Amino acid sequence: MFDAPIESLSLWTALALGGVVLLGVVGGLSSPPAPDAPAVADAIDRVAVAEYDASATVHLDAESVRLGTHRIALRNDGGTSHATFAFGPVTPATPGTPLAAVARGSSPESVFDTPAAFESALADARTTNASWHAAEESLVVRRISWEGVDALVVVA
């Protein structure tokens, strides 16, 4: 017969190496869970229903984000997750814009010349189509009022 003897050191070494390789392959196949978009939407909704100016910062476990006026979508290697806002619409701000600065805590008066300019920037941001872009480490949402202009600004 062509069987290897069970006492062979090379047989036991090959079996041990095969087991280690198999464990490595199985361990490498696991992927992270999809991001939790409903939890992020809930945080945005909590700020939206605040009676006074409020803000919140939410850590994102996502590589990409798509933020619209009524929905948010988050994506990573584990998949894509979507959620709808219960209270809205929100104003999505693009990182690096004056609205993003307001979302991150700057006063609107220091960024915009007039409340009308602030309101115009809000309207323009709401009409922009939502598209996928690289997610920042955290999402910031701020509810703010300035001389009769109320807004819920979100930047991610």
MIROTOR-39493 format. One line per field, with one value per residue: y, z, x of N, C-alpha, C, O, CB in turn. Coordinates in nm, 3 decimals. Atoms other than C-alpha are relative to their C-alpha. Last residue first. Glycine has a CB too. Layout:
N
n_c2 (Y,...);
n_c3 (Z,...);
n_c1 (X,...);
ca_c2 (Y,...);
ca_c3 (Z,...);
ca_c1 (X,...);
c_c2 (Y,...);
c_c3 (Z,...);
c_c1 (X,...);
o_c2 (Y,...);
o_c3 (Z,...);
o_c1 (X,...);
cb_c2 (Y,...);
cb_c3 (Z,...);
cb_c1 (X,...);
// end
This chain:
156
n_c2 (0.133,0.020,0.125,0.017,0.120,0.103,0.123,0.108,0.054,-0.104,-0.132,-0.106,-0.139,-0.074,-0.119,-0.056,-0.108,-0.081,-0.019,0.085,-0.048,-0.041,0.058,-0.060,0.064,0.093,0.078,0.144,0.078,0.039,0.096,0.130,0.060,0.044,0.116,0.113,0.037,0.072,0.129,0.078,0.039,0.119,-0.030,-0.144,-0.060,0.068,-0.009,-0.140,-0.037,-0.072,-0.143,-0.090,0.035,0.127,-0.029,-0.075,0.099,0.071,-0.083,-0.112,-0.109,-0.038,0.061,-0.094,0.062,-0.066,-0.049,0.042,-0.060,-0.144,-0.017,-0.088,-0.120,-0.039,-0.119,-0.013,-0.132,-0.022,0.089,0.134,0.045,0.118,0.020,0.133,0.014,0.133,0.088,-0.079,-0.077,-0.074,-0.072,-0.048,-0.091,-0.052,0.013,0.118,0.079,0.071,0.145,0.060,0.133,0.065,0.120,0.036,-0.109,-0.127,-0.084,-0.027,-0.067,-0.141,-0.055,-0.029,-0.120,-0.111,-0.030,-0.073,-0.134,-0.066,-0.039,-0.122,-0.011,-0.112,-0.122,-0.019,-0.078,-0.141,-0.076,-0.015,-0.110,-0.127,-0.022,-0.030,-0.131,-0.100,0.000,-0.069,-0.142,-0.057,-0.010,-0.114,-0.121,-0.019,-0.044,-0.139,-0.085,0.003,-0.087,-0.139,-0.084,-0.056,-0.097,0.050,-0.046,-0.082,-0.126,-0.118);
n_c3 (-0.025,0.081,-0.026,0.093,-0.055,0.085,-0.076,0.091,0.069,0.044,0.011,0.044,-0.026,0.018,-0.083,0.029,-0.091,0.057,-0.075,-0.118,-0.101,-0.130,-0.112,-0.016,-0.089,0.068,-0.089,-0.003,0.056,0.137,0.001,-0.049,0.103,0.112,-0.046,-0.004,0.139,0.049,-0.070,0.063,0.134,-0.012,-0.042,-0.018,0.103,0.128,0.035,0.027,0.138,0.000,0.029,-0.115,-0.096,-0.065,-0.092,-0.112,-0.084,-0.078,-0.112,0.041,0.054,-0.079,0.054,0.031,0.007,0.102,-0.048,0.067,0.102,-0.002,-0.044,-0.115,0.030,-0.100,0.030,-0.089,0.003,0.072,-0.049,0.055,-0.028,0.066,-0.039,0.033,-0.008,-0.019,-0.075,-0.089,0.066,-0.088,0.092,-0.050,0.088,0.094,0.142,0.036,0.115,0.066,0.003,0.083,-0.039,0.094,-0.053,0.081,0.015,-0.003,-0.113,-0.084,0.075,0.011,-0.136,-0.041,0.074,-0.060,-0.130,0.027,0.041,-0.121,-0.086,0.045,-0.062,-0.091,0.072,0.024,-0.106,0.033,-0.073,0.074,0.095,-0.073,-0.060,0.107,0.055,-0.096,0.003,0.124,-0.018,-0.095,0.067,0.091,-0.083,-0.056,0.109,0.032,-0.107,0.008,0.110,-0.045,0.079,-0.087,-0.091,-0.137,-0.082,-0.116,0.010,0.000);
n_c1 (-0.060,-0.119,-0.074,-0.111,-0.061,-0.063,-0.023,-0.038,0.116,0.093,-0.064,0.091,-0.035,0.126,0.025,0.132,0.039,0.106,0.124,0.000,-0.093,0.053,-0.076,-0.133,-0.095,-0.090,-0.087,0.026,-0.110,0.035,0.111,-0.049,-0.088,0.085,0.077,-0.095,-0.027,0.118,0.004,-0.108,0.046,0.086,0.138,0.019,0.088,-0.024,-0.142,-0.037,0.036,0.127,-0.017,0.001,-0.106,0.034,0.111,-0.058,-0.070,0.102,0.045,0.085,-0.081,-0.118,-0.121,-0.108,-0.133,-0.080,-0.128,-0.123,-0.085,0.024,0.139,0.017,0.078,0.099,0.079,0.114,0.061,0.125,0.104,-0.023,-0.137,-0.055,-0.139,-0.051,-0.145,-0.061,0.089,0.083,0.103,0.088,0.089,0.129,0.071,-0.099,0.030,-0.080,0.043,-0.110,0.018,-0.104,-0.048,-0.090,-0.063,-0.116,-0.096,0.073,-0.039,0.116,0.107,-0.036,-0.002,0.137,0.041,-0.074,0.061,0.124,-0.042,-0.048,0.113,0.065,0.131,0.017,0.037,0.143,0.065,0.003,0.101,0.124,-0.009,-0.007,0.132,0.094,-0.030,0.045,0.146,0.041,-0.031,0.095,0.129,-0.006,-0.001,0.133,0.088,-0.037,0.053,0.147,0.039,-0.010,-0.090,-0.102,0.059,0.011,-0.113,0.033,-0.072,0.082);
ca_c2 (6.401,6.743,6.801,7.135,7.158,7.511,7.795,8.143,8.390,8.601,8.311,7.973,7.663,7.286,7.124,6.781,6.660,6.325,6.166,6.016,6.171,5.968,5.960,6.062,5.903,6.137,6.329,6.569,6.937,7.107,7.115,7.276,7.559,7.631,7.642,7.873,8.104,8.108,8.203,8.479,8.605,8.600,8.841,8.849,8.479,8.310,8.516,8.582,8.209,8.136,7.873,7.545,7.251,7.287,7.654,7.557,7.293,7.562,7.776,7.486,7.258,6.942,6.954,7.044,6.835,7.041,6.824,6.782,6.668,6.467,6.089,6.068,5.766,5.502,5.306,5.053,4.930,4.634,4.489,4.651,4.995,5.198,5.448,5.580,5.874,5.981,6.282,6.579,6.358,6.225,5.956,5.833,5.630,5.450,5.395,5.337,5.692,5.855,6.085,6.449,6.635,6.988,7.197,7.533,7.520,7.306,6.994,6.785,6.798,6.717,6.388,6.320,6.347,6.098,5.864,5.887,5.784,5.486,5.388,5.407,5.143,5.060,4.710,4.452,4.391,4.108,3.754,3.581,3.638,3.422,3.133,3.161,3.182,2.889,2.678,2.774,2.678,2.345,2.266,2.343,2.103,1.830,1.875,1.857,1.541,1.373,1.483,1.332,0.991,0.786,0.732,0.558,0.700,0.488,0.361,0.000);
ca_c3 (0.752,0.791,0.910,0.940,1.100,1.022,1.147,0.994,1.208,1.314,1.341,1.461,1.489,1.510,1.468,1.344,1.324,1.171,1.272,1.121,0.784,0.519,0.162,-0.081,-0.220,-0.377,-0.257,-0.516,-0.424,-0.362,0.016,-0.004,-0.223,0.020,0.318,0.132,0.050,0.415,0.528,0.265,0.383,0.745,0.637,0.585,0.640,0.826,1.144,1.170,1.130,1.449,1.404,1.580,1.349,1.168,1.100,0.951,0.740,0.612,0.511,0.303,0.380,0.424,0.221,0.429,0.425,0.538,0.723,0.631,0.876,1.164,1.140,0.935,0.707,0.741,0.508,0.570,0.320,0.353,0.572,0.372,0.452,0.352,0.520,0.382,0.519,0.433,0.434,0.316,0.172,0.304,0.122,0.325,0.250,0.459,0.756,1.128,1.196,1.539,1.616,1.721,1.853,1.848,2.001,1.960,2.164,2.174,2.062,1.813,1.538,1.778,1.876,1.508,1.412,1.685,1.566,1.208,1.329,1.516,1.206,0.989,1.191,0.965,0.813,1.027,0.979,0.754,0.832,0.556,0.706,1.007,0.784,0.575,0.878,1.046,0.733,0.708,1.072,1.022,0.710,0.894,1.173,0.925,0.732,1.053,1.164,0.829,0.826,1.170,1.048,1.324,1.123,0.847,0.509,0.299,-0.044,0.000);
ca_c1 (-2.043,-2.204,-2.559,-2.745,-3.090,-3.202,-3.419,-3.398,-3.595,-3.299,-3.058,-3.180,-2.964,-2.998,-2.660,-2.554,-2.195,-2.098,-1.770,-1.457,-1.532,-1.705,-1.578,-1.850,-2.167,-2.419,-2.723,-2.859,-2.819,-3.155,-3.118,-2.773,-2.905,-3.191,-2.952,-2.713,-3.006,-3.118,-2.768,-2.750,-3.091,-2.972,-2.700,-2.323,-2.265,-1.976,-1.937,-2.310,-2.382,-2.186,-1.921,-1.999,-1.926,-2.258,-2.178,-1.841,-2.015,-2.251,-1.951,-1.816,-1.520,-1.727,-2.050,-2.352,-2.669,-2.969,-3.217,-3.580,-3.676,-3.804,-3.840,-3.520,-3.493,-3.223,-2.997,-2.717,-2.460,-2.229,-1.953,-1.672,-1.819,-2.127,-2.358,-2.686,-2.883,-3.233,-3.473,-3.265,-2.995,-2.667,-2.473,-2.177,-1.866,-1.603,-1.830,-1.794,-1.915,-1.882,-2.175,-2.142,-2.443,-2.581,-2.857,-3.027,-3.344,-3.658,-3.475,-3.674,-3.411,-3.125,-3.289,-3.371,-3.003,-2.910,-3.187,-3.057,-2.709,-2.856,-3.059,-2.742,-2.555,-2.260,-2.249,-2.074,-1.703,-1.594,-1.488,-1.296,-0.953,-1.027,-1.138,-0.821,-0.595,-0.765,-0.719,-0.351,-0.294,-0.470,-0.269,0.053,-0.043,-0.136,0.189,0.394,0.210,0.276,0.642,0.695,0.576,0.415,0.097,0.292,0.212,-0.021,0.094,0.000);
c_c2 (-0.024,-0.132,-0.005,-0.124,-0.038,-0.116,-0.107,-0.121,-0.111,-0.056,0.095,0.131,0.093,0.143,0.063,0.116,0.054,0.104,0.090,0.012,-0.092,0.053,0.056,-0.063,0.081,-0.057,-0.095,-0.070,-0.149,-0.081,-0.048,-0.105,-0.138,-0.068,-0.056,-0.128,-0.119,-0.046,-0.085,-0.139,-0.082,-0.049,-0.131,0.034,0.147,0.065,-0.060,0.015,0.144,0.041,0.068,0.147,0.102,-0.036,-0.128,0.033,0.069,-0.105,-0.068,0.085,0.120,0.110,0.044,-0.078,0.104,-0.064,0.072,0.057,0.107,0.063,0.147,0.011,0.082,0.129,0.030,0.134,0.000,0.144,0.017,-0.100,-0.140,-0.028,-0.130,-0.004,-0.144,0.011,-0.136,-0.086,0.077,0.083,0.064,0.067,0.037,0.106,0.057,-0.030,-0.117,-0.087,-0.062,-0.151,-0.043,-0.137,-0.056,-0.116,-0.044,0.119,0.134,0.085,0.038,0.077,0.149,0.059,0.041,0.132,0.117,0.036,0.086,0.144,0.071,0.038,0.133,0.009,0.113,0.129,0.012,0.076,0.147,0.083,0.024,0.120,0.132,0.030,0.041,0.142,0.103,0.010,0.080,0.149,0.061,0.020,0.126,0.127,0.023,0.055,0.147,0.092,0.003,0.096,0.146,0.098,0.064,0.111,-0.056,0.042,0.093,0.125);
c_c3 (-0.097,0.038,-0.095,0.043,-0.100,0.085,-0.092,0.086,-0.100,-0.087,-0.062,-0.003,-0.054,0.043,-0.040,0.096,-0.045,0.106,-0.078,0.080,0.121,0.087,0.132,0.122,0.004,0.102,-0.082,0.091,0.013,-0.068,-0.140,-0.002,0.043,-0.108,-0.114,0.045,-0.006,-0.144,-0.052,0.063,-0.072,-0.136,0.023,0.057,0.032,-0.113,-0.137,-0.038,-0.033,-0.144,0.002,-0.026,0.113,0.108,0.074,0.103,0.119,0.091,0.086,0.120,-0.046,-0.069,0.085,-0.049,-0.042,-0.002,-0.116,0.070,-0.073,-0.099,-0.002,0.033,0.127,-0.045,0.117,-0.030,0.088,0.009,-0.069,0.042,-0.059,0.049,-0.061,0.037,-0.035,0.016,0.034,0.088,0.101,-0.082,0.087,-0.114,0.061,-0.090,-0.083,-0.148,-0.023,-0.113,-0.075,0.012,-0.099,0.055,-0.104,0.067,-0.092,-0.025,-0.007,0.123,0.090,-0.069,-0.001,0.141,0.042,-0.068,0.068,0.131,-0.026,-0.031,0.129,0.086,-0.036,0.049,0.101,-0.078,-0.029,0.111,-0.035,0.073,-0.077,-0.092,0.076,0.056,-0.109,-0.050,0.098,-0.007,-0.122,0.021,0.090,-0.074,-0.086,0.084,0.051,-0.110,-0.025,0.105,-0.017,-0.111,0.047,-0.072,0.091,0.094,0.140,0.073,0.118,0.000);
c_c1 (0.114,0.064,0.119,0.081,0.109,0.048,0.057,0.039,0.033,-0.113,-0.099,0.077,-0.107,0.029,-0.132,-0.024,-0.135,-0.036,-0.096,-0.129,-0.010,0.113,-0.052,0.066,0.129,0.098,0.085,0.100,-0.033,0.111,-0.035,-0.110,0.047,0.083,-0.086,-0.070,0.096,0.019,-0.116,0.007,0.105,-0.051,-0.076,-0.138,-0.022,-0.080,0.031,0.146,0.039,-0.033,-0.136,0.023,0.014,0.101,-0.039,-0.107,0.064,0.062,-0.108,-0.037,-0.080,0.081,0.119,0.121,0.103,0.137,0.069,0.124,-0.077,0.095,-0.037,-0.149,-0.015,-0.067,-0.093,-0.068,-0.123,-0.046,-0.133,-0.107,0.015,0.141,0.049,0.148,0.035,0.150,0.060,-0.090,-0.083,-0.096,-0.106,-0.075,-0.134,-0.062,0.114,-0.025,0.096,-0.056,0.117,-0.013,0.106,0.040,0.095,0.073,0.112,0.091,-0.074,0.035,-0.118,-0.113,0.035,-0.006,-0.141,-0.037,0.071,-0.071,-0.123,0.044,0.044,-0.121,-0.066,-0.144,-0.017,-0.024,-0.150,-0.069,0.011,-0.104,-0.128,0.004,-0.003,-0.138,-0.096,0.026,-0.056,-0.152,-0.044,0.020,-0.106,-0.131,0.004,-0.009,-0.141,-0.091,0.032,-0.060,-0.152,-0.045,-0.006,0.093,0.103,-0.046,-0.016,0.127,-0.030,0.087);
o_c2 (-0.129,-0.163,0.019,-0.142,-0.096,-0.101,-0.121,-0.120,-0.170,-0.007,0.086,0.162,0.065,0.167,0.087,0.109,0.084,0.073,0.168,-0.083,-0.182,0.003,0.176,-0.127,0.125,0.000,-0.164,-0.041,-0.195,-0.133,-0.156,-0.223,-0.230,-0.171,-0.178,-0.236,-0.211,-0.155,-0.203,-0.237,-0.177,-0.169,-0.236,0.123,0.187,0.074,-0.037,0.109,0.174,0.076,0.008,0.228,0.088,-0.093,-0.125,0.027,0.013,-0.125,-0.052,0.042,0.219,0.106,0.163,-0.179,0.172,-0.043,0.054,0.155,0.145,0.039,0.181,0.026,0.026,0.211,-0.060,0.235,-0.097,0.234,-0.067,-0.200,-0.185,0.064,-0.228,0.090,-0.236,0.108,-0.214,-0.042,0.077,0.169,-0.006,0.131,-0.039,0.200,0.147,-0.142,-0.097,-0.155,-0.023,-0.204,-0.003,-0.165,-0.021,-0.114,-0.160,0.223,0.188,0.114,0.140,0.192,0.227,0.147,0.159,0.235,0.202,0.145,0.202,0.234,0.162,0.156,0.227,-0.040,0.088,0.219,-0.006,0.018,0.199,0.136,0.130,0.225,0.207,0.128,0.157,0.231,0.176,0.115,0.188,0.225,0.142,0.133,0.221,0.200,0.120,0.169,0.233,0.171,0.106,0.198,0.205,0.152,0.174,0.225,-0.065,-0.032,0.213,0.121);
o_c3 (-0.092,0.156,-0.215,0.160,-0.205,0.202,-0.206,0.157,-0.158,-0.198,-0.181,0.090,-0.156,0.153,-0.157,0.214,-0.163,0.225,-0.164,0.144,0.124,0.084,0.146,0.204,-0.100,0.209,-0.172,0.089,0.120,-0.177,-0.157,-0.025,-0.039,-0.163,-0.135,-0.005,-0.087,-0.180,-0.081,-0.007,-0.144,-0.156,-0.026,0.140,0.148,-0.226,-0.194,-0.110,-0.148,-0.220,-0.035,0.065,0.197,0.210,0.194,0.223,0.229,0.203,0.208,0.234,-0.091,-0.191,0.114,0.009,-0.143,0.090,-0.232,0.145,-0.029,-0.095,-0.026,-0.056,0.236,-0.115,0.190,-0.050,0.091,0.050,-0.052,-0.026,-0.134,0.067,-0.070,0.009,0.000,-0.026,0.108,0.194,0.220,-0.160,0.146,-0.201,0.139,-0.132,-0.039,-0.185,-0.032,-0.096,-0.188,0.123,-0.215,0.174,-0.222,0.187,-0.135,-0.072,-0.115,0.204,0.065,-0.034,0.075,0.167,0.061,-0.001,0.128,0.142,0.014,0.049,0.175,0.112,0.044,-0.016,0.217,-0.079,-0.143,0.189,-0.054,0.010,-0.137,-0.058,0.067,0.015,-0.114,-0.030,0.064,-0.043,-0.109,0.027,0.045,-0.091,-0.060,0.076,0.011,-0.102,0.005,0.074,-0.056,-0.083,0.055,-0.010,0.142,0.083,0.190,0.080,0.107,0.029);
o_c1 (0.177,0.080,0.106,0.113,0.080,0.082,0.013,0.139,-0.058,-0.136,-0.129,0.152,-0.171,0.078,-0.160,0.008,-0.154,-0.043,-0.055,-0.173,-0.094,0.225,-0.071,0.001,0.178,0.119,0.035,0.220,-0.074,0.090,-0.092,-0.082,0.052,0.041,-0.090,-0.041,0.077,-0.026,-0.099,0.031,0.071,-0.070,-0.035,-0.151,-0.025,-0.031,0.137,0.182,0.073,0.057,-0.237,0.006,0.103,0.064,-0.064,-0.081,0.065,0.016,-0.108,-0.020,-0.021,0.101,0.133,0.159,0.087,0.216,0.032,0.117,-0.186,0.216,-0.153,-0.232,-0.030,-0.008,-0.134,-0.001,-0.199,0.028,-0.222,-0.127,-0.071,0.221,-0.025,0.222,-0.038,0.212,-0.001,-0.134,-0.051,-0.055,-0.188,-0.016,-0.191,0.005,0.186,-0.059,0.218,-0.157,0.148,-0.021,0.106,0.025,0.088,0.098,0.117,0.046,-0.096,-0.053,-0.182,-0.140,-0.021,-0.089,-0.168,-0.052,0.005,-0.127,-0.128,0.021,-0.025,-0.140,-0.066,-0.236,-0.051,0.060,-0.193,-0.146,0.121,-0.196,-0.145,-0.050,-0.101,-0.201,-0.138,-0.056,-0.149,-0.204,-0.101,-0.076,-0.187,-0.176,-0.069,-0.107,-0.205,-0.137,-0.051,-0.149,-0.207,-0.107,-0.114,0.184,0.079,-0.001,-0.128,0.225,-0.005,0.206);
cb_c2 (-0.112,0.117,-0.126,0.129,-0.118,0.059,-0.051,0.043,0.109,0.108,-0.007,0.012,0.033,-0.063,0.103,-0.109,0.113,-0.087,0.060,0.034,0.148,-0.117,0.028,0.155,-0.145,0.070,-0.079,-0.059,0.033,0.123,0.061,0.014,0.091,0.120,0.038,0.031,0.120,0.088,0.021,0.072,0.125,0.030,0.087,0.072,-0.074,-0.148,-0.069,0.085,-0.018,0.126,0.021,-0.044,-0.014,-0.113,0.060,0.129,-0.075,-0.065,0.132,-0.051,-0.050,-0.122,0.039,0.086,-0.119,0.154,-0.116,0.045,-0.106,0.060,-0.058,0.140,-0.037,0.018,-0.018,-0.009,0.041,-0.092,0.020,-0.051,0.000,0.017,-0.001,-0.035,0.038,-0.093,-0.020,0.097,-0.092,0.089,-0.095,0.098,-0.062,-0.113,0.069,-0.124,0.088,-0.088,-0.039,0.049,-0.103,0.087,-0.106,0.122,0.045,0.017,0.022,-0.130,-0.089,0.017,-0.077,-0.127,-0.024,-0.024,-0.124,-0.084,-0.005,-0.079,-0.122,-0.014,-0.014,0.131,-0.022,0.003,0.140,0.024,-0.021,-0.134,-0.025,0.001,-0.116,-0.117,0.003,-0.021,-0.140,-0.074,0.020,-0.071,-0.137,-0.018,-0.002,-0.122,-0.104,0.008,-0.043,-0.144,-0.046,0.032,-0.009,-0.111,-0.066,-0.058,0.157,-0.075,0.069,-0.001);
cb_c3 (-0.013,0.017,-0.018,-0.004,0.023,-0.080,0.067,-0.096,-0.070,-0.075,-0.083,0.094,-0.062,0.083,-0.014,0.014,0.005,-0.041,0.139,0.088,0.038,0.070,-0.014,0.015,-0.043,-0.118,0.105,-0.142,0.070,-0.083,0.065,0.142,-0.028,-0.059,0.120,0.094,-0.077,0.010,0.153,0.015,-0.082,0.093,-0.107,-0.133,-0.007,0.012,0.106,0.120,-0.021,0.094,-0.137,0.093,-0.071,-0.104,-0.076,-0.050,-0.082,-0.092,-0.052,-0.071,-0.113,0.026,-0.149,0.124,-0.099,0.025,0.056,-0.146,-0.099,0.143,0.141,-0.029,-0.059,0.141,-0.131,0.149,-0.145,0.054,0.145,0.045,0.155,-0.153,0.155,-0.153,0.142,-0.117,-0.077,-0.079,-0.083,0.096,-0.111,0.121,-0.141,-0.083,-0.036,0.089,-0.127,0.102,-0.067,0.041,0.006,-0.025,0.041,-0.019,0.138,0.134,0.003,0.046,-0.113,-0.077,0.088,-0.006,-0.154,-0.011,0.091,-0.090,-0.126,0.062,0.036,-0.144,0.154,-0.068,-0.083,0.134,0.011,-0.136,0.152,-0.031,-0.096,0.088,0.094,-0.099,-0.054,0.134,0.033,-0.124,0.027,0.132,-0.047,-0.100,0.096,0.084,-0.112,-0.043,0.135,0.018,-0.130,0.043,-0.149,0.061,0.082,0.047,0.002,0.094,-0.130,0.119);
cb_c1 (-0.105,0.101,-0.092,0.092,-0.105,0.118,-0.130,0.120,-0.071,0.074,0.131,-0.125,0.137,-0.120,0.115,-0.113,0.109,-0.125,0.029,0.118,-0.029,-0.072,0.152,-0.009,0.028,0.076,-0.084,0.006,0.134,-0.030,-0.123,0.055,0.121,-0.077,-0.089,0.119,0.059,-0.123,-0.013,0.137,-0.035,-0.119,-0.072,0.019,-0.135,-0.037,0.084,-0.029,-0.149,0.006,0.070,0.099,0.131,-0.007,-0.122,0.068,0.107,-0.102,-0.053,-0.126,0.079,0.090,0.021,0.036,-0.001,0.010,0.089,-0.003,0.052,0.019,-0.022,0.060,-0.139,0.066,-0.080,0.044,-0.036,-0.108,-0.019,0.136,0.030,-0.001,0.016,-0.023,0.053,-0.033,-0.127,-0.083,-0.090,0.079,-0.063,0.019,-0.020,0.059,-0.132,-0.037,-0.009,0.080,-0.136,0.144,-0.117,0.127,-0.105,0.095,0.056,-0.070,0.154,-0.062,-0.048,0.132,0.099,-0.085,0.008,0.152,0.005,-0.094,0.091,0.118,-0.082,-0.042,0.011,0.042,-0.132,-0.077,0.064,-0.070,0.016,-0.057,0.110,0.121,-0.037,-0.008,0.140,0.069,-0.055,0.054,0.152,0.011,-0.046,0.114,0.121,-0.039,0.000,0.148,0.058,-0.053,0.066,0.145,-0.036,0.082,-0.106,0.136,0.008,-0.094,-0.035,-0.093);
// end
